[in-house]
Amino acid sequence: MQLYSTIKRYRPAAPARQTFPAVILRASLHRVQAVSQPSNAAEVVSWAKQQFLQEVGKPDGAIGLAKTCLVMALEEEAVGQLHLVGRQPRTGATAATWSLQRLDALAADVIDVLQQEHPQTLIPADSDSSSSSTKPAAARPRVLGNKVPMQVLGAVNSVLFGRQGYAACNRYGTPSDSQLATVLESGPGSCAALTVLYLEVCSRLDLPLGFKVLEGGRYCLAWPRGEEGQQHPLTAAGEACVLDVYGKGALLTVKEATELFAVTSEELFAGSSRRELLAALLAEQQHAYWCAAIGCSPQPAFMTQLSAASAVKQHVRQLNGLSIERATAAAEKRAALLPGDLQVQLELALLCYFSGRYEDAWLELGSYLEAVRCAAATDSTAAAAPAAAAAAAAAVPVAAGVAPAAPSAAAQRAATATATAGAGSDADEVVAKGMEAYGGLVDDDVMLLFEKLQLELMLGGADVA
């Protein structure tokens, strides 16, 4: 079933009646009765960016997934208004797709299904606890989600994938597949977007879910999570199982999941953060916009990869300005979500370069190279320390049956020097291995691009072949 198949738009002759989604979204997110209408789309873009940064600045558990996704979709909508000629703004007719109330309505549909099929999963609400004006929302039965997860999840699957028609998009290269507002409206969505939708509906049913982002963000699995964060995989036919949200909520055994995605059960149930899930959603948008910008196939096996080699060897000849701008904007949001992720930082630097923002690219790439060097040195030092300490202890002889005396400072320095000299070859080997582990992140092309950017900045932005 296609959602909201008929969408009315306001007539161009009546601009005063046009309602930008920001009005609806701001009222929904902040529970404000009267919100002034943004004067133009540029202000909406600025407001959405501020809201995103404010939300991701919170602790991970306090980040609102739905709110952050709607704010990101709103920014994309406003950018479309600014740059796409003839595109009419959305109106109040699609208010539900820009409101958290749409998720509340989906949860209410699940409760209706449970009342009909599994009434034992509900606790009746106190009918005297609310007035008649608030009774529909306040008197809703409470769901025993953690007590009977299988029945609740079955009802969620029935509503989302049966009645409402949400489904896997099974395609690449469409940024809107990763925008929650569009998914709520049209149905098909990326794995990350459907996972956000699933998590938000279940959280409204007293059934919080843990999840794991896999395959670099292209896939997600989920399972019930206890009140104190304990992981409670589902059980079917005596086998521990997890939810495949992208597969319409089907069950995968833990054994199947670990084999399919090449992870251990410990790695799987370690879970992922909300930041990682949002970054996965943004990665899909970034890849789609990158492929649109350079005109390549969005299929992972055929696309031109975003890499330093593409920049240095000039594999990219022509760029679409708006698409590369939106790819860079997605990369900036990913960097804000995952500030310590070196690959994310490298991709941001490369997109800044392709966008013509050479100074930003040079700064980001320089920061990236320094972070890689520090990470390699830290790992090498940590790995070499135990060997040096053991060698230092062995360098101090102890007579049989005599308790060792505390060595003087001079003796300690001498023993450490001896140990370092004796373990020099081992330490060098560890350092070499550490640098080799980060070698895939810093290759000759990265260094060449950094030097090229320096020359371009010295020459005042002239293109250096």
C-alpha positions in Angstrom: 0.0 0.0 0.0 1.5 3.3 -1.1 1.3 5.9 1.7 -0.2 9.3 1.0 -0.7 8.7 -2.7 -2.6 12.0 -3.1 -0.7 15.0 -1.9 -2.3 18.4 -2.4 -0.1 21.5 -3.0 -1.0 25.1 -2.5 -1.5 27.3 -5.5 1.3 29.6 -6.5 -1.1 32.5 -6.4 -1.5 32.2 -2.6 2.0 32.3 -1.2 0.7 33.4 2.2 -1.0 30.1 2.7 2.1 28.0 2.0 3.4 26.1 5.0 7.0 25.0 4.9 7.7 21.7 6.7 9.8 23.6 9.3 6.6 25.0 10.8 5.2 21.6 11.2 8.4 20.0 12.4 9.3 22.7 14.9 5.8 22.5 16.4 6.1 18.7 16.6 9.6 18.5 18.0 9.3 21.3 20.6 5.6 21.0 21.3 5.0 24.7 20.5 1.5 25.8 19.7 2.4 28.9 17.6 5.6 29.0 15.5 6.5 31.8 13.2 6.9 30.8 9.6 10.5 30.9 8.2 10.9 33.7 5.8 12.8 31.7 3.2 14.4 28.3 2.6 17.9 29.5 3.4 16.8 30.3 6.9 15.3 26.8 7.2 18.6 25.2 6.1 20.5 27.2 8.7 17.9 26.3 11.4 18.1 22.6 10.5 21.8 22.5 10.7 21.7 24.1 14.1 19.2 21.6 15.3 21.3 18.8 14.1 24.4 20.0 15.8 22.4 20.6 19.0 21.0 17.1 19.0 24.2 15.2 18.2 26.0 17.2 21.0 24.0 15.3 23.5 25.2 12.0 25.1 24.5 9.1 22.8 21.6 7.6 24.7 19.8 11.0 24.7 20.0 11.6 20.9 16.5 11.4 19.4 16.8 9.2 16.3 13.5 10.3 14.8 14.0 14.0 15.5 17.6 14.0 14.1 16.4 12.1 10.9 13.5 14.5 10.4 15.8 17.6 10.8 18.2 16.1 8.2 15.4 15.5 5.8 14.1 19.0 6.3 17.5 20.4 5.3 17.4 18.4 2.1 13.9 19.6 1.4 14.9 23.3 1.9 18.0 22.9 -0.3 15.7 21.5 -3.0 13.5 24.6 -2.7 16.6 26.8 -3.1 18.2 25.1 -6.1 15.5 23.1 -8.0 13.5 25.3 -10.3 9.8 24.7 -10.3 9.7 22.5 -7.2 6.7 23.4 -5.0 7.0 23.3 -1.2 5.2 20.7 0.7 2.2 21.7 2.7 0.0 20.8 5.6 -1.4 17.9 3.6 1.8 15.9 4.3 2.1 17.1 8.0 2.1 13.5 9.2 5.4 12.7 7.4 7.1 15.6 9.2 5.8 14.9 12.6 6.6 12.5 15.4 2.9 12.0 15.7 3.1 9.7 12.6 5.2 7.3 14.7 2.8 7.6 17.6 0.0 6.6 15.2 1.9 3.6 13.9 2.5 2.4 17.5 -1.3 2.9 18.1 -2.0 0.7 15.1 0.2 -2.0 16.7 -1.7 -1.8 19.9 -5.0 -2.2 18.1 -3.6 -5.4 16.5 -2.5 -6.7 19.9 -5.9 -6.0 21.4 -7.5 -8.1 18.7 -5.0 -11.0 18.5 -3.0 -11.0 21.8 -5.0 -9.1 24.5 -2.9 -10.7 27.2 0.1 -8.6 26.1 -1.7 -5.4 27.3 -2.4 -3.8 30.6 -5.7 -1.8 30.5 -5.2 1.9 31.3 -7.0 3.5 34.2 -10.1 5.0 32.6 -10.4 7.6 35.4 -6.9 8.9 35.0 -7.8 11.2 32.2 -10.6 13.5 31.0 -12.6 12.7 27.9 -10.6 15.3 25.9 -7.3 13.5 26.5 -8.6 9.9 26.8 -7.6 8.6 23.3 -3.9 9.3 24.1 -3.7 9.0 27.8 -6.0 5.9 28.3 -4.2 3.8 25.8 -3.3 0.3 27.2 0.3 -0.3 28.2 2.2 -2.9 26.2 4.2 -5.6 28.0 6.8 -5.4 25.3 9.7 -6.9 27.3 7.5 -9.7 28.7 6.2 -11.0 25.4 8.5 -9.7 22.7 7.6 -12.3 20.0 3.9 -11.3 20.0 4.7 -7.6 20.0 7.3 -7.9 17.2 4.8 -10.0 15.2 2.3 -7.2 15.5 4.9 -4.6 14.6 5.8 -6.6 11.4 2.1 -6.9 10.5 1.5 -3.1 10.7 4.8 -1.8 9.2 5.4 -4.4 6.5 1.8 -5.6 5.9 -0.7 -2.9 6.4 1.5 0.1 5.7 3.7 -1.4 3.0 7.1 -0.4 4.2 9.7 -2.4 2.4 13.4 -2.6 1.5 14.3 -0.3 -1.4 16.6 -2.9 -2.9 18.4 -0.2 -5.0 21.3 2.2 -4.8 21.7 5.8 -5.7 18.5 7.4 -4.4 19.2 9.7 -1.5 15.6 10.0 -0.5 15.6 6.3 0.5 17.6 7.3 3.5 15.4 10.3 4.5 12.8 9.3 7.2 10.2 11.8 6.0 10.2 10.4 2.5 10.2 6.8 3.7 7.2 7.5 5.9 5.4 9.0 2.9 6.3 6.5 0.1 7.2 3.2 1.8 10.6 2.0 0.4 13.6 2.8 2.5 17.2 1.9 3.1 18.2 -0.5 5.8 19.3 2.3 8.2 16.1 4.2 7.6 13.9 1.2 8.2 15.9 0.4 11.3 15.3 3.9 12.7 11.6 3.5 11.9 11.4 0.1 13.6 13.3 1.2 16.7 11.1 4.2 17.1 7.9 2.3 16.9 9.1 -0.4 19.3 10.4 2.2 21.8 6.8 3.4 22.0 5.6 -0.1 22.9 7.9 -0.6 25.9 10.2 -2.8 23.8 13.6 -1.1 23.4 15.9 -2.8 20.9 19.6 -3.2 20.7 21.1 -3.1 17.2 24.3 -3.7 15.3 25.4 -1.8 12.2 27.2 -4.1 9.8 28.9 -4.1 6.4 30.1 -0.5 6.8 26.6 0.7 7.5 24.8 -1.1 4.7 23.0 -3.6 7.0 21.6 -3.7 10.5 20.3 -6.4 12.8 18.3 -5.9 16.0 17.1 -7.7 19.1 15.3 -6.9 22.4 17.3 -5.0 25.1 16.5 -5.1 28.8 15.8 -2.2 31.0 19.4 -2.0 32.2 20.9 -2.5 28.8 21.1 -6.3 28.9 20.9 -8.0 25.5 18.1 -10.5 25.2 18.2 -12.3 21.8 14.9 -13.9 20.8 14.5 -17.7 21.0 12.8 -19.8 18.3 12.9 -23.6 18.2 15.6 -23.5 20.8 17.9 -21.2 18.8 19.0 -17.7 19.7 17.8 -15.3 17.0 18.0 -11.7 15.9 15.8 -9.5 13.8 16.5 -8.8 10.2 14.5 -5.5 9.8 15.5 -5.1 6.2 14.0 -8.6 5.6 10.6 -7.5 6.9 11.4 -8.4 10.5 12.3 -12.0 9.8 14.4 -14.0 12.3 18.0 -15.0 11.7 19.7 -17.4 14.1 22.8 -16.0 15.8 24.8 -18.7 14.0 23.5 -17.6 10.6 24.1 -14.0 11.4 27.7 -14.5 12.5 28.4 -16.6 9.4 26.8 -14.2 7.0 28.5 -11.1 8.3 31.8 -12.6 9.5 31.5 -11.4 13.1 31.6 -13.2 16.4 28.5 -13.4 18.7 30.4 -11.1 21.2 31.0 -8.5 18.4 27.4 -8.8 17.3 25.8 -8.3 20.8 28.3 -5.5 21.6 25.9 -3.5 19.6 26.3 -0.1 18.0 25.6 3.5 19.1 22.9 5.8 17.8 25.7 7.9 16.3 26.8 4.9 14.3 23.3 4.3 13.0 22.8 7.9 12.0 26.2 7.9 10.3 25.2 4.8 8.4 22.1 6.5 7.2 24.2 9.5 6.1 26.7 7.3 4.4 24.0 6.0 2.1 23.1 9.6 1.2 26.7 10.5 0.7 27.4 7.6 -1.7 24.2 8.3 -3.7 25.1 12.0 -4.1 28.7 11.2 -4.9 27.6 8.9 -7.7 25.2 11.5 -9.0 27.9 14.1 -8.9 30.3 12.2 -11.1 27.8 10.3 -13.2 28.8 6.8 -12.3 26.8 3.7 -11.5 25.7 3.6 -7.9 26.2 -0.2 -7.7 29.0 -0.8 -5.2 30.7 -3.2 -7.7 30.8 -0.6 -10.5 30.9 2.8 -8.8 34.0 5.0 -8.9 35.3 5.0 -5.4 35.8 8.2 -3.4 39.6 8.0 -2.9 42.7 10.0 -3.1 43.6 8.1 -6.3 40.5 9.5 -8.0 41.7 13.0 -7.2 45.4 12.6 -8.0 45.0 10.6 -11.1 42.1 12.7 -12.3 39.6 9.8 -12.7 36.8 12.3 -12.2 36.5 14.7 -15.1 33.1 16.4 -14.5 31.1 17.2 -11.4 27.5 18.1 -10.7 27.7 21.1 -8.4 24.6 20.5 -6.3 25.2 16.8 -5.8 28.8 17.2 -4.7 27.6 19.9 -2.3 25.1 17.6 -0.7 27.6 14.7 -0.6 30.0 17.1 1.3 27.2 18.2 3.7 26.5 14.5 4.5 30.2 13.9 5.1 30.3 16.9 7.5 27.4 15.5 9.5 29.1 12.1 9.6 32.3 13.7 10.9 30.3 15.5 13.6 28.8 12.2 14.6 32.0 10.2 14.5 34.8 12.6 15.2 37.4 9.9 15.8 36.7 7.9 12.7 39.7 8.3 10.4 38.0 7.0 7.2 35.1 9.4 7.7 37.6 12.3 8.1 39.5 11.3 4.9 36.2 11.1 2.9 35.3 14.6 4.2 38.7 15.9 3.1 38.3 14.4 -0.4 34.8 15.8 -0.9 36.0 19.2 0.2 38.7 18.9 -2.5 36.2 17.9 -5.2 33.9 20.7 -4.1 36.7 23.2 -4.8 37.1 24.0 -1.1 40.8 23.6 -1.2 41.7 25.3 2.1 39.1 23.2 3.9 40.4 20.1 2.2 44.0 21.0 3.1 43.1 21.5 6.7 41.1 18.3 7.0 43.7 16.2 5.2 46.5 17.6 7.4 44.4 16.9 10.5 43.8 13.4 9.2 47.5 12.7 8.5 48.4 13.9 12.0 45.7 11.7 13.5 46.9 8.7 11.6 50.5 9.3 12.8 49.4 9.7 16.4 47.3 6.6 16.3 50.1 4.5 14.8 52.6 5.9 17.4 50.2 5.3 20.3 49.4 1.7 19.2 53.1 1.0 18.7 54.1 2.4 22.0 51.4 0.5 23.8 52.4 -2.8 22.1 56.1 -2.2 22.8 55.8 -1.3 26.5 55.1 -4.8 27.9 58.2 -6.2 26.1 60.4 -3.4 27.4 59.1 -3.7 30.9 59.7 -7.5 30.9 63.2 -7.0 29.6 64.0 -4.4 32.2 62.9 -6.7 35.0 65.0 -9.5 33.6 68.0 -7.2 33.4 68.2 -7.0 37.3 69.7 -10.2 38.7 68.4 -11.5 42.0 70.4 -13.9 44.3 68.7 -17.1 45.3 66.8 -16.7 48.6 67.4 -13.0 48.9 64.6 -10.5 48.6 65.3 -7.9 45.9 66.0 -4.4 47.2 64.4 -1.4 45.6 66.7 -0.2 42.9 68.0 3.3 42.9 67.0 5.8 40.3 70.3 5.4 38.5 70.0 1.7 38.5 66.5 2.0 37.1 67.7 4.2 34.3 70.5 1.8 33.5 68.3 -1.2 33.5 65.8 0.6 31.3 68.5 1.6 28.9 69.8 -2.0 28.8 66.3 -3.4 28.3 65.6 -0.9 25.5 68.8 -1.8 23.7 68.2 -5.5 24.2 64.6 -5.3 23.0 65.4 -2.7 20.3 64.8 -5.1 17.4 61.5 -6.3 18.9 60.3 -2.7 19.5 61.3 -1.7 15.9 59.3 -4.7 14.7 56.2 -3.7 16.7 56.5 -0.1 15.4 56.8 -1.3 11.9 53.7 -3.5 12.3 51.8 -0.5 13.7 52.7 1.6 10.7 51.8 -1.2 8.4 48.3 -1.5 10.0 47.7 2.2 9.2 49.3 2.0 5.8 46.0 1.4 4.0 44.9 4.8 5.3 48.0 6.8 4.2 49.3 5.8 0.8 51.3 7.7 -1.8 48.2 9.1 -3.4 47.1 10.7 -0.1 50.5 12.3 0.4 50.5 13.5 -3.3 47.1 15.1 -2.8 48.3 16.9 0.3 51.3 18.3 -1.5 49.0 19.2 -4.5 46.7 21.1 -2.2 49.7 23.0 -0.7 50.7 24.1 -4.2 47.2 25.1 -5.2 46.9 27.3 -2.0 50.3 28.9 -2.6 49.3 29.7 -6.2 46.1 31.3 -5.1 43.7 28.4 -5.9 45.0 27.7 -9.5 44.5 24.2 -10.6 47.7 22.2 -10.4 47.7 19.2 -12.7 
